[in-house]
């Protein structure tokens, strides 16, 4: 039973992730957010889902709400430049320039020619 249960659970999660990406593509952010949160209840370490949920909160200008999703995604994949960029911008919009600069420094280590970092650093300084 264990094997079959796990396989059906993984298939279900896979289908939901696929549906989530479709909703995001169609710009149905409220539905995507609801589905993303549902997926995270059952699979809290889904890095892409964490990124998507955080990204939706970011697009809604809910930076403080987005932050835990970015942090958890970075716990799983510390070198994800896209997550680091959104986190840096969130810190900037929350009036936390030191934390934004820390994220930018990490991004520069990973991707020295990153244009988004240069733009953000010029805004901060």
C-alpha positions in Angstrom: 0.0 0.0 0.0 2.8 2.5 0.9 4.2 2.6 -2.6 0.8 3.0 -4.4 -0.2 5.7 -1.9 2.9 7.6 -2.4 2.7 7.4 -6.2 -0.9 8.6 -6.4 0.0 11.4 -4.0 3.0 12.4 -6.2 0.8 12.3 -9.3 -1.8 14.4 -7.6 0.8 17.0 -6.6 2.3 16.9 -10.1 -1.2 17.6 -11.7 -1.9 20.4 -9.2 1.5 22.0 -10.0 0.7 21.8 -13.7 -2.7 23.4 -13.1 -1.0 26.1 -11.0 1.4 27.0 -13.8 -1.6 27.2 -16.2 -3.5 29.6 -13.9 -0.4 31.8 -13.6 0.1 31.9 -17.3 -3.6 32.9 -17.7 -3.0 35.6 -15.1 -5.7 34.1 -12.8 -3.7 35.1 -9.7 -6.4 34.7 -7.1 -7.2 31.1 -8.2 -3.4 30.4 -8.5 -2.8 31.7 -5.0 -5.6 29.5 -3.6 -4.3 26.4 -5.4 -0.7 27.2 -4.5 -1.5 27.4 -0.8 -3.5 24.2 -1.0 -0.4 22.4 -2.6 1.9 23.8 0.1 -0.4 22.4 2.8 0.3 18.9 1.5 3.8 19.5 0.2 5.4 22.4 2.1 8.8 22.0 0.4 7.7 22.5 -3.2 10.3 25.2 -4.1 8.6 26.2 -7.4 5.2 26.5 -5.6 6.8 28.6 -2.8 8.3 30.9 -5.5 4.9 31.2 -7.3 2.9 31.9 -4.1 5.6 34.5 -2.9 5.6 36.0 -6.4 1.8 36.4 -6.4 1.9 38.2 -3.1 4.8 40.3 -4.4 2.7 41.3 -7.5 -0.1 42.3 -5.1 2.4 44.5 -3.3 2.1 42.3 -0.2 5.8 42.2 0.4 5.8 41.2 4.0 3.4 38.3 3.3 5.6 37.2 0.4 8.9 37.2 2.4 8.4 33.8 4.3 7.7 32.1 1.0 10.9 33.5 -0.5 12.9 32.6 2.6 11.6 29.0 2.6 12.3 28.7 -1.2 15.9 29.9 -0.5 16.3 27.4 2.3 15.7 24.7 -0.4 17.6 26.3 -3.2 19.9 29.0 -1.8 21.3 30.0 -5.3 18.0 30.8 -7.0 18.6 34.2 -8.5 14.9 34.8 -9.3 13.8 34.3 -5.7 16.7 36.4 -4.4 15.8 39.2 -6.8 12.2 39.3 -5.6 13.3 39.1 -2.0 15.8 42.0 -2.5 13.1 44.1 -4.1 10.7 43.2 -1.3 13.2 44.4 1.3 13.7 47.6 -0.8 9.9 48.3 -0.9 9.6 47.5 2.8 12.3 50.2 3.5 15.0 47.7 4.5 17.9 48.7 2.3 20.6 46.8 4.3 18.7 43.5 3.8 18.1 44.4 0.1 21.8 45.0 -0.4 22.7 41.6 1.3 20.4 39.9 -1.2 22.0 41.9 -4.1 25.5 40.8 -2.9 24.4 37.2 -3.0 23.1 37.6 -6.5 26.3 39.3 -7.6 28.3 36.3 -6.3 26.1 33.9 -8.4 25.5 36.1 -11.4 28.0 39.0 -11.6 26.4 40.6 -14.7 22.8 40.6 -13.4 21.2 43.8 -14.6 18.3 43.7 -12.1 20.8 43.9 -9.3 22.6 46.9 -10.8 19.3 48.7 -11.2 18.2 48.0 -7.6 21.5 49.0 -6.1 21.4 52.3 -8.0 18.0 52.9 -6.5 19.2 52.2 -3.0 22.3 54.3 -3.1 
